[in-house]
Amino acid sequence: MSTNKPLPMPTGISAPFWNGLKEGRVTIPQCKSCGHWVFFPRRHCDKCWSQDLEWKEVKGTGTLYTYTLTRVPTMPDFADEMPQKMAVVELDEGVRINTTLIGLDEAEIAVGMRLKPVIDTVATDGTALLRFTAADKDIPARIDSTPAALAAAAEKAAETAAAAPRRQVRFDDEAAMKALVSENYSPWSNQVVVDQALIDEFASLSGDDYWIHTDPERARRQSPFGGTIAHGALVQVLQSRLTIPLDYEVVGFNNMVNYGSDRLRFPAPVPAGSRIHARSRVKSVEKLPKGMQMTMEIVTHVVGSERPSVINDLVILYM
C-alpha cells in the first residue's frame, strides 16, 4: 500500500469509530433516547434528534446492500487493489457503511449475501480500515496490509518459488541458449517497499533532491501524482534486490559481465510507499567471439499496475 493513499482524518465526532478499529473493535453510536443506531457519526440522532448518543461495540456482521467493481485506479497508488470491490454493507443494526470487499472472486459476490468484518491495519501508526468478506470465508478478523507486511508475505512466496529445481543450460551451448528466447515473462519476483526514507537516502547519495521526490507536503499540493514519487534510477537500481524465479540456470562460464542496457525507460511513476516487483524474459541470444551475449528484458511494476515503471533491456556477456 502506497503511503500517498488518502487515509482517514478523524474528527471530534468520528474519532471513536477510528480509534475502535485501531483496537480491533467495530463501534457505532446509538441514541440513548430512542435506541436508534446512527451512522455516519454525527452529534444527533437522525430519528428523534436527541443529542444523547453513546458509542457501542457491535459484531459488525451484516448483508451486502449493493456493490460495484472499479478496474481503473483513481490514483496510481491504488493499482495494487484493482479491481476494487466497493460496497455498501447494511449492518444487522440497520445502518449502512461504505466499504470494500476482500477475499472474494467476482463470481462469489451477490447482493444480500451475509458478510463479516475484517479490520485491516494499513499504516504503521495502527490506522485501520473496516473491510468485509463473506461470512463463511476463512479470513482472520484482523489483517495487516502495511507495505512492509505485504512485502514480507511476497518474500516468503518468492523464496519458495526460487527453491524449485532449475534446469541447467551451458553458456556455450548456442542452441540451448537460444531456446531460452521467449515472448513469455517469468513469474513475479519478491517485493520491495519503496518508502520515503529510501527515496530520501537515494536523493542524498545521488544529489537529485528535486522536490517531487523529497518534499511530501509540496508534492501533495503541486504534484500531478498526489505525493512524492521515487527516482526512476532508484527503481532501476532496486532490480538487484528483486529475485526473479527463473526455471533455468546458466552454467559453465568463467566470468559474467554486465554490458549495460540496450533500452531503459521509465513509463510509470512509483509513488512513495509503493511495493514493486519484477519479471523478465530472454529477448535475444547472440554468439560473439568473446562469448555468449544474452539480452534480458526486465520489467519492474508497482504491484497491481499493468504498466511497468521500468523497462530495462539488460545485456549480459557470458565468457
C-alpha positions as CSV (number, residue, x, y, z in Angstrom):
1,M,0.0,0.0,0.0
2,S,1.4,3.4,-1.0
3,T,1.8,6.0,1.7
4,N,0.3,8.5,-0.7
5,K,-3.1,6.9,-0.4
6,P,-5.5,9.1,1.5
7,L,-6.1,7.8,5.0
8,P,-8.9,8.6,7.5
9,M,-8.7,12.0,9.2
10,P,-10.6,11.5,12.4
11,T,-12.6,14.5,13.7
12,G,-14.0,15.0,17.2
13,I,-17.2,13.3,16.1
14,S,-15.7,10.4,14.1
15,A,-12.6,9.6,16.3
16,P,-14.3,6.9,18.4
17,F,-15.0,4.9,15.3
18,W,-11.4,5.0,14.0
19,N,-9.9,4.5,17.5
20,G,-12.1,1.5,17.9
21,L,-10.8,0.0,14.7
22,K,-7.2,0.5,15.9
23,E,-8.2,-1.6,19.0
24,G,-9.8,-4.3,16.9
25,R,-13.4,-3.2,17.6
26,V,-16.4,-2.1,15.5
27,T,-18.2,0.7,17.2
28,I,-21.2,2.8,16.2
29,P,-23.3,5.4,18.0
30,Q,-26.7,4.5,19.5
31,C,-29.3,7.0,20.6
32,K,-30.0,6.6,24.4
33,S,-33.4,8.3,24.0
34,C,-35.0,6.1,21.3
35,G,-32.5,3.3,20.8
36,H,-31.9,4.1,17.1
37,W,-28.5,3.3,15.7
38,V,-26.7,6.1,13.9
39,F,-24.2,6.1,11.1
40,F,-22.4,8.0,9.7
41,P,-21.3,9.6,13.0
42,R,-22.9,12.8,13.9
43,R,-23.9,14.8,17.0
44,H,-27.6,14.0,17.0
45,C,-30.0,11.1,16.3
46,D,-31.3,11.3,12.8
47,K,-34.6,9.8,14.0
48,C,-35.6,11.7,17.2
49,W,-33.0,14.5,17.0
50,S,-31.7,13.8,20.5
51,Q,-28.1,14.6,21.2
52,D,-27.8,11.9,23.8
53,L,-25.7,9.4,21.9
54,E,-23.5,6.6,23.2
55,W,-20.8,4.7,21.2
56,K,-21.3,0.9,21.5
57,E,-19.4,-2.1,20.2
58,V,-21.2,-4.3,17.7
59,K,-20.4,-7.6,15.9
60,G,-20.1,-5.8,12.6
61,T,-22.0,-8.6,10.7
62,G,-24.4,-7.7,8.0
63,T,-25.6,-8.1,4.4
64,L,-24.4,-6.7,1.1
65,Y,-26.7,-3.9,0.1
66,T,-25.0,-3.1,-3.2
67,Y,-21.6,-3.1,-4.8
68,T,-19.6,-2.1,-7.9
69,L,-16.2,-3.1,-9.4
70,T,-13.7,-0.5,-10.3
71,R,-10.9,-1.5,-12.7
72,V,-9.2,1.8,-13.3
73,P,-7.4,3.3,-10.2
74,T,-8.3,6.9,-9.3
75,M,-4.7,7.3,-8.3
76,P,-1.6,5.3,-9.2
77,D,-1.4,4.4,-5.5
78,F,-4.5,2.2,-5.8
79,A,-3.1,0.0,-8.6
80,D,-2.4,-2.8,-6.1
81,E,-6.1,-3.0,-5.2
82,M,-7.5,-3.4,-8.7
83,P,-10.2,-4.4,-9.3
84,Q,-11.6,-2.8,-6.2
85,K,-14.8,-4.3,-4.9
86,M,-16.5,-1.2,-3.5
87,A,-19.6,-1.9,-1.5
88,V,-22.3,-0.7,0.8
89,V,-23.0,-3.1,3.7
90,E,-26.1,-3.0,5.9
91,L,-25.1,-4.0,9.4
92,D,-27.5,-6.0,11.5
93,E,-28.3,-2.9,13.4
94,G,-29.7,-1.3,10.3
95,V,-27.1,1.3,9.4
96,R,-25.2,1.2,6.1
97,I,-21.4,1.6,5.7
98,N,-19.3,2.3,2.6
99,T,-16.5,-0.2,2.4
100,T,-14.5,-2.6,0.2
101,L,-14.9,-6.4,0.0
102,I,-11.8,-8.6,0.2
103,G,-11.1,-12.3,-0.2
104,L,-13.8,-12.7,-2.8
105,D,-13.8,-13.6,-6.5
106,E,-16.2,-11.5,-8.6
107,A,-18.4,-14.5,-9.2
108,E,-18.8,-15.0,-5.5
109,I,-20.4,-11.6,-4.8
110,A,-24.1,-11.3,-4.6
111,V,-26.4,-8.6,-3.2
112,G,-27.9,-9.9,0.0
113,M,-25.0,-12.2,0.9
114,R,-24.0,-12.4,4.6
115,L,-20.8,-10.6,5.5
116,K,-18.4,-10.4,8.4
117,P,-16.0,-7.6,9.2
118,V,-12.3,-7.7,8.7
119,I,-10.2,-4.9,10.4
120,D,-7.3,-4.1,8.1
121,T,-4.3,-2.3,9.6
122,V,-2.9,-0.1,6.8
123,A,-0.3,2.2,8.4
124,T,2.5,1.8,11.0
125,D,0.7,4.1,13.4
126,G,-2.1,1.5,13.7
127,T,-4.6,3.2,11.4
128,A,-7.1,0.6,10.3
129,L,-9.9,0.4,7.7
130,L,-13.1,-1.6,8.0
131,R,-13.5,-4.1,5.2
132,F,-15.8,-7.1,4.8
133,T,-15.7,-10.6,3.4
134,A,-18.2,-13.5,3.1
135,A,-19.4,-14.9,6.4
136,D,-18.1,-18.4,5.5
137,K,-14.7,-17.3,4.4
138,D,-11.7,-18.4,6.5
139,I,-10.1,-15.0,6.8
140,P,-8.8,-13.6,10.1
141,A,-10.8,-10.9,11.8
142,R,-7.7,-8.7,11.8
143,I,-5.2,-8.4,8.9
144,D,-2.0,-6.4,8.3
145,S,-1.8,-4.6,4.9
146,T,1.0,-2.3,5.7
147,P,3.5,-2.2,2.9
148,A,6.2,-4.0,5.0
149,A,3.8,-6.8,5.9
150,L,2.6,-7.4,2.3
151,A,6.2,-7.3,1.0
152,A,7.2,-9.9,3.7
153,A,4.5,-12.2,2.6
154,A,5.5,-11.9,-1.0
155,E,9.1,-12.6,0.0
156,K,8.1,-15.9,1.5
157,A,6.3,-16.9,-1.7
158,A,9.3,-15.8,-3.8
159,E,11.7,-17.9,-1.7
160,T,9.5,-21.0,-2.2
161,A,9.5,-20.4,-5.9
162,A,13.3,-19.8,-6.0
163,A,13.9,-23.1,-4.2
164,A,12.3,-25.1,-7.0
165,P,14.7,-27.2,-9.2
166,R,16.1,-25.4,-12.2
167,R,17.4,-26.9,-15.4
168,Q,21.0,-26.1,-16.2
169,V,22.0,-24.6,-19.5
170,R,25.6,-24.3,-20.5
171,F,26.6,-20.8,-21.7
172,D,28.5,-22.2,-24.7
173,D,25.6,-24.4,-25.9
174,E,24.3,-22.0,-28.6
175,A,21.2,-23.9,-29.4
176,A,20.2,-24.4,-25.8
177,M,20.8,-20.7,-25.0
178,K,18.8,-19.5,-28.0
179,A,16.0,-21.8,-26.9
180,L,15.6,-19.6,-23.8
181,V,14.4,-16.7,-26.0
182,S,10.7,-16.2,-25.3
183,E,7.8,-13.8,-25.6
184,N,6.5,-15.0,-22.2
185,Y,7.6,-13.5,-19.0
186,S,8.8,-15.3,-15.9
187,P,6.7,-15.4,-12.7
188,W,6.9,-12.3,-10.4
189,S,9.8,-11.7,-8.1
190,N,9.7,-10.9,-4.4
191,Q,8.5,-7.4,-3.5
192,V,10.4,-4.4,-2.2
193,V,8.8,-1.4,-0.4
194,V,10.0,1.9,-1.9
195,D,9.3,4.2,1.1
196,Q,10.1,7.9,1.6
197,A,13.2,7.0,3.7
198,L,14.7,5.0,0.9
199,I,13.9,7.8,-1.6
200,D,15.5,10.4,0.7
201,E,18.6,8.2,1.0
202,F,18.9,7.9,-2.7
203,A,18.4,11.6,-3.2
204,S,21.3,12.3,-0.7
205,L,23.6,9.8,-2.4
206,S,22.8,10.9,-6.0
207,G,22.4,14.7,-5.4
208,D,18.9,14.6,-7.0
209,D,16.8,16.2,-4.3
210,Y,14.1,17.7,-6.6
211,W,11.0,18.4,-4.5
212,I,8.8,15.9,-6.4
213,H,10.9,13.2,-4.7
214,T,11.8,14.7,-1.4
215,D,9.1,17.2,-0.3
216,P,5.9,15.3,0.6
217,E,3.9,18.4,1.6
218,R,4.7,20.3,-1.6
219,A,4.2,17.2,-3.7
220,R,0.8,16.7,-2.2
221,R,-0.2,20.2,-3.2
222,Q,1.5,20.6,-6.6
223,S,2.5,17.2,-8.0
224,P,0.2,15.6,-10.6
225,F,0.8,12.3,-8.7
226,G,-0.7,13.5,-5.4
227,G,2.5,12.9,-3.5
228,T,6.2,12.1,-3.8
229,I,7.5,9.6,-6.3
230,A,10.7,7.6,-6.5
231,H,13.5,8.4,-8.9
232,G,13.4,6.2,-12.0
233,A,17.1,5.5,-11.5
234,L,16.4,4.3,-7.9
235,V,13.7,1.9,-9.1
236,Q,16.2,0.6,-11.8
237,V,18.9,0.0,-9.2
238,L,16.4,-1.8,-6.9
239,Q,16.1,-4.6,-9.6
240,S,19.2,-6.0,-7.9
241,R,17.1,-6.7,-4.8
242,L,14.4,-8.4,-6.7
243,T,14.9,-12.2,-7.1
244,I,13.1,-13.3,-10.2
245,P,12.2,-17.0,-10.1
246,L,13.7,-18.4,-13.3
247,D,13.3,-22.1,-14.3
248,Y,16.8,-22.2,-15.7
249,E,20.4,-21.5,-14.6
250,V,23.2,-20.6,-17.0
251,V,26.3,-22.6,-16.0
252,G,29.8,-23.4,-17.2
253,F,31.1,-19.8,-17.7
254,N,34.2,-18.3,-16.0
255,N,33.0,-14.8,-16.0
256,M,29.8,-12.8,-16.4
257,V,29.9,-9.1,-17.5
258,N,27.1,-6.6,-17.3
259,Y,27.4,-4.7,-20.5
260,G,24.7,-2.2,-19.7
261,S,21.3,-1.7,-21.2
262,D,20.1,-1.5,-24.9
263,R,17.0,0.2,-23.7
264,L,16.0,1.9,-20.5
265,R,12.6,3.5,-20.0
266,F,10.6,4.8,-17.0
267,P,7.0,4.7,-18.3
268,A,5.1,5.0,-15.0
269,P,5.7,6.6,-11.6
270,V,6.4,4.7,-8.3
271,P,4.6,6.6,-5.5
272,A,6.3,6.7,-2.2
273,G,5.3,3.7,-0.1
274,S,4.6,1.5,-3.1
275,R,5.6,-2.1,-3.4
276,I,7.4,-3.1,-6.6
277,H,8.2,-6.4,-8.1
278,A,9.7,-7.6,-11.4
279,R,9.6,-10.3,-14.0
280,S,11.8,-11.0,-17.1
281,R,12.2,-12.8,-20.4
282,V,15.1,-13.6,-22.6
283,K,14.8,-11.3,-25.6
284,S,17.8,-12.4,-27.6
285,V,21.0,-14.5,-27.6
286,E,24.0,-13.9,-29.8
287,K,27.2,-15.8,-30.1
288,L,30.2,-13.5,-30.1
289,P,34.0,-14.1,-30.4
290,K,34.3,-13.3,-26.6
291,G,31.4,-15.5,-25.5
292,M,27.6,-15.7,-25.5
293,Q,25.6,-12.4,-25.2
294,M,22.2,-12.5,-23.7
295,T,19.7,-9.6,-23.7
296,M,17.2,-9.9,-20.9
297,E,14.2,-7.7,-20.7
298,I,13.4,-6.9,-17.1
299,V,10.2,-5.0,-16.3
300,T,9.5,-3.6,-12.9
301,H,5.9,-2.8,-11.9
302,V,4.2,-1.2,-8.9
303,V,2.3,-4.2,-7.5
304,G,-1.1,-4.4,-9.3
305,S,-0.2,-1.9,-12.0
306,E,-0.4,-3.2,-15.6
307,R,2.0,-0.5,-16.9
308,P,5.7,-1.0,-16.0
309,S,7.6,1.6,-14.1
310,V,11.0,0.4,-15.5
311,I,11.8,-1.4,-18.8
312,N,15.4,-2.5,-18.8
313,D,16.9,-4.5,-21.7
314,L,19.9,-5.7,-19.8
315,V,22.9,-7.0,-21.8
316,I,24.9,-9.8,-20.2
317,L,28.1,-11.4,-21.7
318,Y,29.0,-14.9,-20.5
319,M,32.7,-15.8,-21.1
